[in-house]
Every structure is written in C-alpha cells, then in structure tokens.
Amino acid sequence: MYLGLGIDTGGTYTDSIIMDISSGNVMDACKSLTTHSNLIQGIENSIEGLNASYLENIEFVSVSTTLATNTTLEENGHPAALILIGHSINGPLSTDQILSIKGGHDADGNVAENLDDPELIENFVMQNKDKVSSFAVSSYFGVRNPEHEMTVKGIIGKLTDKPVVCGHELSMNLGAYERAVTALLNAQLIPVTDQFIRSILSVMEKKGIDADLMMMKCDGSLVRIEDALKKPVESIFSGPAASLVGASHLSNLKTCLTMDVGGTSTDVSMISNGIPEISESGAKVGGWSTMVKAIKMDTSALGGDSHVWVQTRTTIGSNRVIPLCLAAYNHPALIEILGNVDKPNVRLMDNIIQPTTFFIKSDLNKYESDNFKLDSNEKRILDVLDSEPLSLYEISNKLDEHILMFSSHLESLVKKKYVQQIGFTPTDALHVLRDYTGYNTEASDIGAQLLGEYVGMNKDSFCSQIKAQVVKNMSMNIVSYLVEDIKKTDIEKMIESSSSLNFKVNQPIVLVGGPVKAYQEDICKILNADIRVPKYHEVGNAVGALLGDVIYRTESIVRIDSTGSKQYVVFSENGRNIFDEYEESVNFALDISKKLVEGYMAGYGLDMSKINLDVARNDMKNGYGAKLETKIVATGIGNPRR
C-alpha cells in the first residue's frame, strides 16, 4: 500500500482522510469542527479520529483550505503596503499604505520613464515597515519588463526582512489594476497561509508523520508547500477545487458537474476529461477581480449553516451561524433555555433579535490582545458573555438595558468574529424533517416550533419550506453555471411557475459535502439530470486535496517591436528577448516554453517522460494577413505521487 493523508480546513469543518493511493480506496475518514482561534486543535482533532496504525505509514500528505477565501471575503487580511510604479490607481484597494512613483515600461518592454529617486522608496518603507506584515510592488507593463519591480524589491529587502510580492511573479497577463490587486491580496494572505501550513506541519511532527507535504491551488493542481507560501493568493477557491477533484474520483467519473454544499456557501463547478474547467477571467472573490487562474465556479452564499430568521416572512440570510442542533450537542443546557426563551415582539425582530438566537464568546485570546479595536459598548457586552450560550434577554438582564440599545453592537461583534451567533439553519430544518440527524434533534424541533408560529406554520411545514428554498437555490446554481446568459431571477421565476424546469443536464451531477443526500431526490424533481451522491461524499474535499496533479502553464508572446526597428520581441517568464527574424523568435518562444515546463517539473522529481505536455500556438493577424502577435501556451501535467 502507498498511503496518503488528505486534509481540508473549511469554515465549519476540518476533514481528514487516509487513502491507499495505489488502489484509490479510502481507508478511513473523520470530520471535526474547525477551531479558528487555534487551527492546530481542529486539525489534530480530525486526525485523531483516524486509525492510528495507518498514520504510522503515511508517505504523502496534501491539504486544501478555504481560509484564504474567507479571509478575503471578511476583509481580515493582514496589513500590507503597496508601491505602484509608473501609474496610480483611482479604484478601490484594500490598503491605505500606497506609494505611487515614477517609472514603468511600454507595451514592448522599453523604459517609459526612469525609476524615481530611491530615497522616496526608502522613506516609505521605513515609515510603514512596523505597520504592515508585507509589501506588494506592481509596475506599469511589469509583465513586459520586470526590471523596475525587481529594483524596488531589492531596496525593500535591504531595509526589512518582511515578504515582498511583485506583480509579474503572479501573472503574465496585462491589466495594471487587476495585477496590483492580485499582488496586494497575495501580500495580505501570506501570514494567513503561513499560520495554516505551520499548523499542519506542527500536527504532522506531533503525530510522527514524515512525508512530503503539498497543497491544492484554486485551479485544481498541487504545489509544493514552499511555493504555496510564496503565492497564497493561488489558494483562493482551493477548497472547492479539491471538492471537484474529489467528486470525480469518488464517483469514478472523468467528466461531471459537482455541487459542493458547505456551511457557508454552495458551489458548482465542472471537470472535463479529468481536467477542471478554468475561468477565463481569473478568480473573483469579495468584489476583487484577480489574475489568479481558478476553476470556473458559480457560487451562492447559502449553505447548511446559513441563518434562518423570521419577521412577517421567512428569510435565509447569507451570514453563517452555529446551528441550534450543533450548539445543543456541545452545550446540552441550551435545550432548557430554548424551551423557556422570551419571544420578542415581531416589530423588533431582525437577524439578531430572534427567539432562537444565542451568543457565545468565540476567542478570549483575541479579545485580550486586540480589544483596543472595540468601543466601550462592545467591551461591555464581551464582559458579560461566557463560554456558555446566552440569549438576548439574558444579556439584556446582565447589562440592565433593553435589547434595542445593544443589538447593533452585538451584531458588530459577530462580524468582527469576537462573538459567535447561534441560530436556526437549513441543517436544523433537515433535523426536524428527520432527513439528517447528526446532532441534537430536540433543539431543532423547539426552534422550528418557535419560528413557525410567527409565520403561521407548524414546524414540519416551516422546515419543508426552508428545504424547498435550498433545493431551488441549488437548481438555480446548476442552470446558471451551464447557461451563463440567463439571470438567476429568471430561473427562479421559471421554477416557481412550474414544479419542474425539465432542464436537461447532459453531464452527471455529483453532490458532495454534509447532508447532501437529503436534497438528491428533490433536485431530480426540478432538473432532468443524473444526480449522484458517492460514498465518502462528506469528505470529498479532503479526497480531492490528495489527488490533484502538478499542472504548470506558461505563456510566451512574440510581437513586432513598435519602435520601428523591424525587430521581434519575445516576452516570457525568463524576461525579454529581441530577434531579427520572426520564425527565429517563434522558435525561441516554443523552446523556452518547453524548458520552463521541464525546469518546473524537475523540482517535483518529474522528468519529461512522465509529463503530458501540450503546446498551443495562436497567431493574430491583421486584415492583410500579416502576423501581429503570436502567443505560445505550454501546459505540463504530471503526477507527484509515485
């Protein structure tokens, strides 16, 4: 046997699996709650649920995570400074520490303006090095000539040992704003990824696991852990990418659609002939458009832990809470509190003021080290919260204030992650309907009864309505992914006007994550599709983390020099080269592309006899048939496992 350990750390759960890679069989699996304040604990809990005799013989470890995605969505990245060379940006950026200096190049890589006085750069670095965790540098047409970016990186490196990220290191595509955003996000995510990887390595050492460690990127490929630390932005959508690869393996399908239902979101993606479909425009997350190559994905902010709340109607919100069933499983005293809770007036109710919401302090260490970020009212609320859930009215009594006086401050604490909110969720609805009973069903029953009374429904009808909404959302995501020019609102109207869309899906759909089996039959009633739920679907992401390939893509561009020299310029990762003859320049581009793939794969111990290499050439011509530009794209695919 050749045993591998796959680990996925998500927003709700950390999943671990052991697989005999030589046969593809999953030997053992375990799920554990992710412990955000101490990642090591959640990872360790998950691994401890596995057969210890297998752990002694692990030879390969690979991981995936949604931590980078969630950090970006929640705007919790570490502070970074940005230096722009040859341009400034009027659009939004996720930092206030920005310096724009003279410099940059033109589209042919020629110097457009000499680099500014180094003293400006030095002063900026000295002013900010104690305020930020890293620096990002992005130059105008830096992908055509990175000389100025590298000069500035060198200046920063002499003044501080903090990480420096250059735009040309992350993408060869044009687009000054997007490249700056990508470099900045990457810089802000370095400490987050570093903490995650150090946590994995710490647990491996404690468990005596001596094996190679790799990480899944957001395009479904694997990367060495050293490279993952340099480019953490490439782990955005790492979790969904792992689910896609895992679904393909577990269902034994080379081509399929995958729907990954997590605690926070529902994601649809596709794999064709064993290769994940890649988005043409790059990963978009939290309103930021990046140049990161990622799987093509349709995402909805509705998952198993989405908050269900009522007023005059029922709403399934986008914010994630701890399900009542899980909270009561961990805190049994919650059942009695829930059964005797005061019912708020419907006119006061919102997503915070609900009869089924409770609050618990999430991270004492964070509060003690970071409380200067809180206002006096927020500190007062934290002082009355404890390690056991409290209702709004219990908090009100402790503060001696009406709930309206502090509900907004409580909501702020939830958003800042100092406090965790407990509430009714789609997972609770499944418990009430007995479609899934993983935790405390009694808590879900009481919660459904309380909320149902506000909208004139019994608990079963209330929960059936919630389940139907989740199924409708899943179906809309699938159709939206396949037919991009149809709005989701139009799809929703079609579903509501008929019990079945009868929309034919030609590829099998594989469901992974949590209690997805509960939704399988109902989705089939709306869509004309072959929907499958494979064994080990609950840990499909951890399976996929273990099975990705090493994929390396490199682009080279050949174009005539616009200065009138009648020479040809080749732009590649190796820099800028000039030739007198067109065919000579194209041959050089082809040769350098192959060598770049070969050199990258050699770092993984893979020679070209073990690599599938594809080289594509695309010629752009003018109306007279003359070549304007030639793009060479080389893609190498190799298996990092023996």
ZAMARGU-4260 file (C-alpha; in steps of 0.2 Angstrom, whole numbers, plus 5000, padded with zeros to 4 digits):
<rodrens>
0) 5000/5000/5000 | 5005/5018/4997 | 4996/5028/5010 | 4991/5046/5008 | 4984/5059/5021
5) 4972/5072/5014 | 4966/5087/5025 | 4954/5101/5021 | 4951/5115/5033 | 4935/5124/5029
10) 4925/5137/5038 | 4915/5125/5048 | 4924/5108/5047 | 4941/5101/5046 | 4941/5084/5036
15) 4954/5071/5035 | 4955/5055/5025 | 4968/5041/5023 | 4969/5033/5006 | 4978/5019/4998
20) 4984/5029/4983 | 4989/5014/4974 | 4972/5007/4973 | 4962/5024/4975 | 4952/5017/4990
25) 4948/5027/5005 | 4954/5018/5021 | 4947/5030/5034 | 4939/5047/5036 | 4935/5059/5050
30) 4927/5076/5052 | 4930/5089/5066 | 4925/5107/5069 | 4937/5120/5063 | 4944/5129/5078
35) 4948/5146/5070 | 4957/5153/5086 | 4968/5138/5086 | 4969/5129/5069 | 4981/5116/5076
40) 4967/5110/5088 | 4954/5107/5074 | 4967/5098/5063 | 4973/5087/5077 | 4955/5083/5082
45) 4952/5077/5064 | 4967/5067/5063 | 4965/5059/5080 | 4949/5052/5073 | 4958/5041/5060
50) 4966/5024/5063 | 4982/5027/5072 | 4990/5011/5063 | 4988/5019/5046 | 4996/5036/5052
55) 5012/5027/5055 | 5014/5023/5037 | 5009/5039/5028 | 5020/5043/5014 | 5011/5058/5006
60) 5001/5072/5013 | 4991/5086/5004 | 4980/5099/5010 | 4966/5112/5004 | 4958/5126/5013
65) 4945/5140/5011 | 4954/5151/5024 | 4961/5162/5010 | 4944/5164/5003 | 4936/5168/5019
70) 4949/5180/5024 | 4947/5190/5008 | 4928/5189/5010 | 4928/5195/5028 | 4942/5208/5024
75) 4953/5201/5038 | 4969/5200/5028 | 4985/5206/5037 | 4990/5224/5033 | 5001/5226/5018
80) 5009/5241/5009 | 5008/5244/4990 | 5021/5253/4979 | 5015/5257/4961 | 5027/5261/4948
85) 5023/5272/4933 | 5005/5274/4937 | 4992/5277/4951 | 4975/5269/4954 | 4959/5278/4957
90) 4949/5262/4960 | 4947/5254/4977 | 4962/5245/4985 | 4962/5235/5002 | 4976/5246/5010
95) 4979/5264/5014 | 4998/5262/5013 | 5001/5266/4995 | 5015/5275/4986 | 5015/5280/4968
100) 5032/5283/4960 | 5039/5287/4943 | 5045/5273/4932 | 5037/5259/4921 | 5039/5252/4904
105) 5029/5252/4887 | 5020/5238/4879 | 5036/5232/4871 | 5046/5232/4887 | 5055/5248/4884
110) 5058/5261/4898 | 5044/5273/4898 | 5051/5283/4912 | 5066/5281/4923 | 5063/5275/4940
115) 5060/5288/4954 | 5073/5293/4967 | 5077/5278/4978 | 5076/5289/4993 | 5057/5291/4991
120) 5055/5272/4992 | 5067/5270/5007 | 5057/5283/5017 | 5040/5275/5013 | 5047/5258/5018
125) 5054/5265/5034 | 5038/5274/5038 | 5027/5258/5036 | 5038/5243/5040 | 5032/5242/5058
130) 5013/5245/5052 | 5012/5231/5039 | 5016/5212/5038 | 5022/5213/5020 | 5024/5224/5004
135) 5017/5222/4986 | 5025/5230/4971 | 5017/5232/4954 | 5024/5242/4939 | 5016/5248/4923
140) 5019/5234/4910 | 5029/5225/4923 | 5025/5209/4914 | 5034/5215/4898 | 5049/5220/4908
145) 5050/5217/4927 | 5067/5227/4929 | 5059/5241/4940 | 5049/5229/4951 | 5065/5219/4955
150) 5074/5235/4959 | 5061/5241/4971 | 5060/5223/4978 | 5079/5224/4981 | 5078/5241/4990
155) 5064/5235/5002 | 5074/5219/5005 | 5089/5229/5012 | 5078/5238/5024 | 5066/5224/5031
160) 5065/5206/5031 | 5046/5206/5028 | 5040/5197/5012 | 5039/5207/4996 | 5027/5202/4982
165) 5029/5208/4964 | 5015/5208/4951 | 5025/5200/4937 | 5028/5185/4949 | 5009/5181/4949
170) 5003/5183/4931 | 5009/5187/4914 | 4993/5195/4909 | 4990/5213/4905 | 4979/5224/4916
175) 4988/5236/4928 | 4974/5237/4941 | 4970/5218/4942 | 4988/5214/4944 | 4991/5227/4958
180) 4975/5220/4967 | 4982/5202/4965 | 4999/5207/4971 | 4992/5216/4986 | 4980/5202/4991
185) 4994/5189/4990 | 5004/5200/5002 | 4990/5201/5014 | 4987/5182/5014 | 5005/5177/5017
190) 5003/5177/5036 | 4986/5168/5035 | 4993/5154/5024 | 5009/5153/5034 | 4999/5150/5050
195) 4989/5136/5042 | 5004/5127/5035 | 5014/5129/5051 | 4999/5121/5060 | 4999/5107/5048
200) 5017/5104/5050 | 5016/5105/5069 | 5002/5091/5069 | 5012/5081/5057 | 5028/5082/5068
205) 5017/5078/5084 | 5010/5063/5076 | 5026/5057/5069 | 5021/5059/5051 | 5037/5060/5040
210) 5030/5063/5022 | 5030/5075/5008 | 5018/5090/5010 | 5009/5098/4996 | 4994/5110/4994
215) 4980/5112/4981 | 4979/5128/4971 | 4962/5135/4965 | 4964/5128/4948 | 4964/5110/4955
220) 4983/5107/4954 | 4995/5104/4968 | 5010/5114/4973 | 5025/5112/4984 | 5022/5119/5001
225) 5037/5131/4999 | 5028/5138/4983 | 5011/5139/4992 | 5019/5150/5005 | 5025/5162/4991
230) 5009/5163/4982 | 4995/5161/4995 | 4983/5170/4983 | 4983/5155/4972 | 4974/5145/4987
235) 4958/5156/4985 | 4945/5143/4980 | 4957/5129/4985 | 4943/5120/4995 | 4930/5120/4980
240) 4944/5114/4968 | 4948/5100/4980 | 4929/5095/4981 | 4928/5095/4962 | 4943/5083/4960
245) 4937/5073/4975 | 4919/5071/4967 | 4927/5065/4951 | 4937/5051/4960 | 4923/5046/4972
250) 4910/5044/4958 | 4923/5037/4945 | 4918/5050/4933 | 4931/5059/4922 | 4918/5072/4916
255) 4904/5078/4928 | 4897/5093/4936 | 4900/5095/4955 | 4889/5104/4968 | 4899/5107/4984
260) 4887/5111/4999 | 4896/5118/5013 | 4892/5128/5029 | 4894/5145/5021 | 4891/5143/5003
265) 4885/5131/4988 | 4897/5130/4974 | 4895/5122/4956 | 4910/5118/4945 | 4914/5106/4932
270) 4928/5094/4927 | 4930/5088/4909 | 4941/5073/4904 | 4949/5074/4921 | 4954/5092/4920
275) 4945/5106/4930 | 4937/5119/4919 | 4946/5135/4922 | 4938/5153/4922 | 4944/5164/4908
280) 4944/5180/4918 | 4953/5174/4934 | 4946/5171/4952 | 4934/5184/4958 | 4932/5185/4977
285) 4925/5198/4989 | 4922/5210/4975 | 4940/5209/4969 | 4945/5204/4952 | 4961/5195/4952
290) 4973/5187/4938 | 4973/5170/4948 | 4969/5156/4937 | 4955/5147/4946 | 4941/5134/4942
295) 4926/5141/4934 | 4913/5142/4948 | 4895/5148/4952 | 4894/5152/4970 | 4879/5156/4981
300) 4880/5162/4999 | 4868/5149/5005 | 4875/5134/5015 | 4870/5122/5028 | 4874/5135/5042
305) 4865/5150/5034 | 4854/5159/5047 | 4836/5157/5045 | 4826/5171/5053 | 4808/5177/5053
310) 4798/5193/5054 | 4782/5194/5044 | 4791/5181/5032 | 4805/5169/5032 | 4822/5174/5027
315) 4838/5163/5024 | 4852/5175/5026 | 4870/5174/5019 | 4878/5175/5037 | 4884/5159/5044
320) 4879/5154/5062 | 4881/5139/5073 | 4866/5128/5070 | 4855/5125/5085 | 4857/5106/5084
325) 4876/5108/5085 | 4876/5121/5099 | 4864/5110/5109 | 4875/5095/5106 | 4890/5104/5113
330) 4880/5113/5126 | 4865/5102/5132 | 4859/5116/5144 | 4854/5126/5129 | 4838/5114/5127
335) 4831/5121/5144 | 4835/5139/5139 | 4827/5137/5122 | 4811/5130/5129 | 4809/5144/5141
340) 4815/5159/5130 | 4806/5175/5129 | 4798/5179/5112 | 4802/5196/5105 | 4789/5207/5098
345) 4788/5204/5079 | 4790/5223/5076 | 4808/5222/5084 | 4814/5207/5075 | 4828/5206/5063
350) 4843/5194/5060 | 4850/5197/5078 | 4834/5199/5088 | 4826/5182/5086 | 4819/5169/5099
355) 4831/5156/5093 | 4847/5167/5093 | 4860/5164/5106 | 4878/5171/5108 | 4894/5165/5114
360) 4912/5172/5116 | 4922/5165/5102 | 4941/5169/5106 | 4947/5175/5123 | 4965/5177/5117
365) 4960/5188/5103 | 4949/5199/5114 | 4964/5201/5127 | 4977/5205/5114 | 4965/5215/5102
370) 4952/5224/5112 | 4959/5241/5108 | 4949/5239/5092 | 4932/5238/5102 | 4922/5253/5108
375) 4916/5254/5126 | 4899/5246/5122 | 4906/5231/5113 | 4918/5229/5128 | 4904/5229/5140
380) 4895/5215/5130 | 4910/5204/5129 | 4912/5206/5148 | 4895/5198/5151 | 4897/5184/5138
385) 4904/5167/5144 | 4909/5150/5137 | 4891/5145/5138 | 4877/5152/5126 | 4867/5167/5132
390) 4850/5173/5125 | 4847/5191/5120 | 4836/5193/5136 | 4850/5185/5147 | 4862/5198/5140
395) 4849/5212/5142 | 4847/5207/5161 | 4866/5207/5164 | 4868/5224/5155 | 4852/5231/5163
400) 4847/5238/5146 | 4834/5235/5133 | 4839/5224/5118 | 4837/5238/5106 | 4851/5248/5115
405) 4864/5235/5111 | 4859/5224/5097 | 4869/5234/5084 | 4884/5232/5095 | 4882/5214/5096
410) 4880/5212/5078 | 4896/5221/5076 | 4905/5209/5087 | 4898/5195/5077 | 4905/5202/5061
415) 4922/5205/5069 | 4922/5187/5075 | 4924/5191/5094 | 4907/5183/5096 | 4898/5168/5088
420) 4880/5168/5084 | 4869/5153/5087 | 4853/5151/5077 | 4841/5141/5066 | 4848/5135/5050
425) 4844/5123/5035 | 4854/5110/5044 | 4841/5112/5058 | 4827/5110/5046 | 4834/5093/5040
430) 4835/5088/5058 | 4816/5092/5061 | 4811/5083/5045 | 4822/5068/5050 | 4832/5069/5033
435) 4848/5071/5043 | 4850/5068/5062 | 4869/5071/5066 | 4866/5081/5081 | 4853/5086/5094
440) 4836/5085/5085 | 4826/5091/5100 | 4834/5109/5099 | 4830/5110/5081 | 4812/5104/5085
445) 4809/5118/5098 | 4817/5131/5086 | 4806/5127/5072 | 4791/5127/5083 | 4795/5145/5089
450) 4799/5152/5072 | 4785/5144/5063 | 4772/5152/5075 | 4777/5169/5069 | 4773/5165/5051
455) 4758/5154/5054 | 4765/5137/5051 | 4768/5121/5061 | 4786/5115/5062 | 4786/5102/5048
460) 4778/5114/5036 | 4790/5128/5041 | 4805/5116/5038 | 4798/5109/5022 | 4798/5127/5015
465) 4816/5130/5020 | 4821/5114/5012 | 4812/5119/4996 | 4821/5135/4995 | 4838/5127/4997
470) 4833/5115/4983 | 4828/5129/4972 | 4844/5138/4976 | 4854/5123/4971 | 4844/5120/4955
475) 4847/5139/4950 | 4865/5137/4953 | 4867/5122/4941 | 4857/5130/4927 | 4866/5147/4930
480) 4883/5138/4928 | 4878/5129/4912 | 4868/5144/4904 | 4878/5160/4908 | 4866/5172/4899
485) 4851/5168/4910 | 4849/5178/4926 | 4846/5168/4942 | 4830/5178/4945 | 4823/5172/4928
490) 4827/5154/4933 | 4819/5156/4949 | 4803/5163/4941 | 4803/5148/4929 | 4804/5136/4944
495) 4791/5145/4954 | 4779/5144/4939 | 4781/5125/4937 | 4786/5111/4949 | 4799/5106/4936
500) 4810/5115/4924 | 4813/5099/4915 | 4830/5107/4911 | 4841/5093/4903 | 4859/5092/4911
505) 4869/5081/4899 | 4883/5078/4912 | 4881/5068/4928 | 4880/5079/4944 | 4889/5074/4959
510) 4884/5081/4976 | 4897/5082/4990 | 4898/5089/5007 | 4887/5087/5023 | 4870/5080/5022
515) 4868/5082/5003 | 4859/5066/5001 | 4844/5074/5009 | 4842/5085/4994 | 4846/5072/4980
520) 4828/5067/4976 | 4820/5084/4977 | 4833/5091/4964 | 4829/5077/4952 | 4811/5083/4953
525) 4816/5100/4946 | 4830/5095/4934 | 4831/5082/4921 | 4848/5075/4927 | 4858/5060/4933
530) 4862/5066/4951 | 4874/5055/4961 | 4880/5055/4980 | 4895/5044/4981 | 4902/5035/4997
535) 4913/5047/5007 | 4904/5062/4999 | 4905/5071/5016 | 4924/5072/5015 | 4925/5074/4996
540) 4936/5090/4998 | 4950/5080/5008 | 4949/5066/4995 | 4952/5079/4981 | 4966/5088/4991
545) 4976/5071/4989 | 4973/5068/4971 | 4977/5083/4961 | 4991/5084/4948 | 5005/5095/4946
550) 5000/5107/4932 | 5011/5121/4925 | 5006/5133/4912 | 5017/5146/4904 | 5014/5159/4891
555) 5026/5167/4879 | 5021/5181/4867 | 5030/5186/4851 | 5026/5203/4843 | 5035/5216/4832
560) 5044/5230/4841 | 5033/5245/4839 | 5048/5257/4839 | 5050/5254/4820 | 5066/5244/4822
565) 5058/5229/4812 | 5064/5218/4826 | 5054/5205/4835 | 5052/5204/4854 | 5048/5188/4864
570) 5041/5191/4882 | 5042/5176/4893 | 5044/5171/4912 | 5063/5172/4908 | 5061/5191/4903
575) 5063/5200/4886 | 5072/5194/4871 | 5075/5203/4854 | 5077/5194/4837 | 5079/5200/4819
580) 5068/5186/4811 | 5050/5181/4815 | 5052/5162/4814 | 5068/5163/4825 | 5058/5172/4838
585) 5044/5160/4837 | 5056/5145/4838 | 5064/5153/4853 | 5047/5155/4862 | 5042/5137/4858
590) 5059/5131/4865 | 5059/5142/4881 | 5041/5137/4885 | 5046/5119/4885 | 5061/5122/4895
595) 5051/5132/4908 | 5039/5117/4910 | 5054/5105/4911 | 5063/5115/4924 | 5047/5117/4935
600) 5043/5098/4934 | 5061/5094/4938 | 5058/5102/4955 | 5045/5089/4959 | 5056/5075/4953
605) 5047/5073/4937 | 5056/5071/4921 | 5048/5074/4904 | 5045/5056/4901 | 5032/5057/4915
610) 5024/5073/4909 | 5009/5076/4897 | 5015/5091/4888 | 5003/5102/4877 | 5009/5117/4867
615) 4997/5128/4858 | 5001/5142/4846 | 4989/5156/4842 | 4993/5169/4828 | 4984/5186/4827
620) 4984/5193/4810 | 4978/5210/4803 | 4966/5212/4788 | 4980/5209/4776 | 4986/5193/4783
625) 5001/5199/4792 | 5006/5192/4809 | 5004/5205/4823 | 5007/5194/4838 | 5009/5175/4842
630) 5005/5168/4859 | 5013/5151/4864 | 5004/5142/4879 | 5013/5127/4886 | 5005/5116/4899
635) 5013/5102/4908 | 5003/5089/4918 | 5012/5077/4930 | 5008/5065/4944 | 5018/5070/4960
640) 5014/5053/4969 | 5024/5038/4965
</rodrens>
